Amino acid sequence: MTARKLMMKYGVAMWLALLFAMILGQVPLFRDTTIGKLHASDVVQLIGYGGALVMAWLGVRRLAAAPQEGWTWLHPFQGLVLPLATLVAVSVAYGVMLLGAEPFLSKFGRTVYNWCFIAGIVASCVWCVMSWIRKCAPLVAEMEPRRLRRVA
């Protein structure tokens, strides 16, 4: 599948999920309806934003798995695409997951929640560094240096 088709497939679905989550999260029916401390608007936003985040990550994963023709500049850095997307996804997921979890977290639970995401973000950073060392750096080193044209 070409990059354009992938971006249309995942991109449009992602933006629709974001749009519906934003709109439905502001509708009075969803804002006023609760189950205990949990508002229906928080659930709708959690599902919409979480779905958009998952679709974005899956789209990047699919794009990273199949190198695109004409994107030769990306080839040496292809090993960094998925780790960087995971780092961004885990960082954004912190706030998204908090929409549904916050009403149920005590002070200790919030600390555990924070540390889980700190561990995930640090692990993603380590994955990025290791991907650079093992996959990208050797490919960049093998690249033929660009020769400057002599301007007459």
Wavefront OBJ file of the C-alpha trace (Angstrom):
o trace
v 0.000 0.000 0.000
v 1.370 3.417 -0.878
v 2.073 6.076 1.701
v -0.733 8.236 0.324
v -3.294 5.441 0.737
v -2.000 4.679 4.237
v -2.255 8.314 5.267
v -5.783 8.534 3.873
v -6.886 5.307 5.539
v -5.431 5.914 8.989
v -5.303 9.711 8.910
v -8.949 10.279 8.078
v -10.068 7.677 10.636
v -7.835 9.289 13.263
v -9.171 12.800 12.590
v -12.780 11.579 12.630
v -12.226 9.903 16.011
v -10.677 13.107 17.368
v -13.481 15.243 15.972
v -16.254 13.065 17.399
v -14.518 12.863 20.785
v -14.195 16.648 20.955
v -17.785 17.289 19.866
v -19.466 14.604 21.974
v -17.312 15.473 24.983
v -18.884 18.948 25.035
v -22.527 17.909 24.576
v -24.506 18.605 27.793
v -26.050 15.108 27.752
v -22.581 13.543 28.051
v -21.246 16.169 30.490
v -24.191 15.791 32.896
v -24.459 11.994 32.869
v -22.309 10.272 35.489
v -21.672 6.911 37.046
v -20.209 7.728 40.427
v -17.376 10.181 39.739
v -16.995 9.202 36.072
v -18.681 11.459 33.502
v -19.901 10.061 30.192
v -17.993 12.862 28.442
v -14.738 11.519 29.907
v -15.534 8.021 28.630
v -16.342 9.339 25.142
v -13.132 11.370 25.076
v -11.104 8.410 26.355
v -12.466 6.164 23.610
v -12.099 8.796 20.868
v -8.650 10.082 21.771
v -7.411 6.601 22.629
v -8.729 5.232 19.343
v -7.073 8.041 17.402
v -3.806 7.387 19.211
v -3.962 3.663 18.456
v -4.795 4.343 14.791
v -1.885 6.774 14.497
v 0.530 4.257 16.013
v -0.755 1.426 13.800
v -0.429 3.637 10.712
v 3.159 4.527 11.579
v 3.919 0.865 12.293
v 2.548 -0.151 8.910
v 4.468 2.651 7.198
v 7.690 1.603 8.945
v 7.225 -2.045 7.987
v 6.947 -1.369 4.249
v 9.490 1.145 2.938
v 7.966 3.512 0.417
v 9.366 3.997 -3.052
v 10.771 7.456 -3.534
v 11.479 7.918 0.176
v 15.135 6.912 -0.073
v 16.108 9.663 2.367
v 14.154 7.788 5.065
v 15.819 4.416 4.533
v 18.752 4.933 6.946
v 16.384 6.272 9.612
v 13.641 3.696 9.143
v 14.692 1.887 12.326
v 13.842 5.013 14.359
v 10.310 5.517 13.047
v 8.528 2.990 15.271
v 10.483 3.749 18.483
v 9.842 7.484 18.064
v 6.153 6.876 17.349
v 5.965 4.704 20.462
v 7.629 7.405 22.550
v 5.098 9.979 21.348
v 2.180 7.554 21.814
v 3.157 6.635 25.381
v 3.670 10.291 26.273
v 0.267 11.305 24.892
v -1.426 8.204 26.351
v -0.636 9.481 29.851
v -3.222 12.254 29.584
v -5.687 10.210 27.543
v -5.781 7.314 30.008
v -6.074 9.756 32.878
v -9.501 10.801 31.545
v -10.941 7.435 32.578
v -8.666 6.580 35.483
v -8.492 9.839 37.444
v -11.842 9.541 39.265
v -10.765 6.175 40.668
v -7.180 6.954 41.661
v -6.183 7.667 45.232
v -3.016 9.602 45.980
v -1.023 6.352 46.062
v -2.781 5.096 42.914
v -1.881 8.312 41.102
v 1.762 7.848 42.114
v 1.755 4.274 40.753
v 0.054 5.497 37.568
v 2.693 8.221 37.121
v 5.569 5.797 37.679
v 4.134 3.320 35.168
v 4.150 6.007 32.495
v 7.603 7.222 33.540
v 8.864 3.664 33.064
v 7.153 3.435 29.661
v 8.590 6.753 28.486
v 12.096 5.887 29.665
v 11.846 2.446 28.021
v 10.779 4.105 24.756
v 13.762 6.475 24.982
v 16.121 3.535 25.529
v 14.540 1.780 22.521
v 15.165 4.911 20.418
v 18.813 5.085 21.450
v 19.380 1.364 20.884
v 17.677 1.537 17.483
v 19.978 4.365 16.510
v 23.069 2.468 17.641
v 22.134 -0.911 16.149
v 20.187 0.001 13.014
v 20.519 3.610 11.931
v 24.081 4.654 12.722
v 25.682 1.887 10.602
v 23.440 2.778 7.642
v 24.192 6.479 7.957
v 27.925 5.741 8.181
v 27.763 3.655 4.989
v 26.013 6.370 3.018
v 28.057 7.990 0.329
v 28.764 11.571 1.319
v 27.084 14.178 -0.846
v 29.587 15.917 -3.016
v 29.243 19.623 -3.283
v 29.000 20.980 -6.787
v 31.530 23.507 -7.708
v 29.859 26.748 -8.590
v 31.590 28.471 -11.496
l 1 2 3 4 5 6 7 8 9 10 11 12 13 14 15 16 17 18 19 20 21 22 23 24 25 26 27 28 29 30 31 32 33 34 35 36 37 38 39 40 41 42 43 44 45 46 47 48 49 50 51 52 53 54 55 56 57 58 59 60 61 62 63 64 65 66 67 68 69 70 71 72 73 74 75 76 77 78 79 80 81 82 83 84 85 86 87 88 89 90 91 92 93 94 95 96 97 98 99 100 101 102 103 104 105 106 107 108 109 110 111 112 113 114 115 116 117 118 119 120 121 122 123 124 125 126 127 128 129 130 131 132 133 134 135 136 137 138 139 140 141 142 143 144 145 146 147 148 149 150 151 152
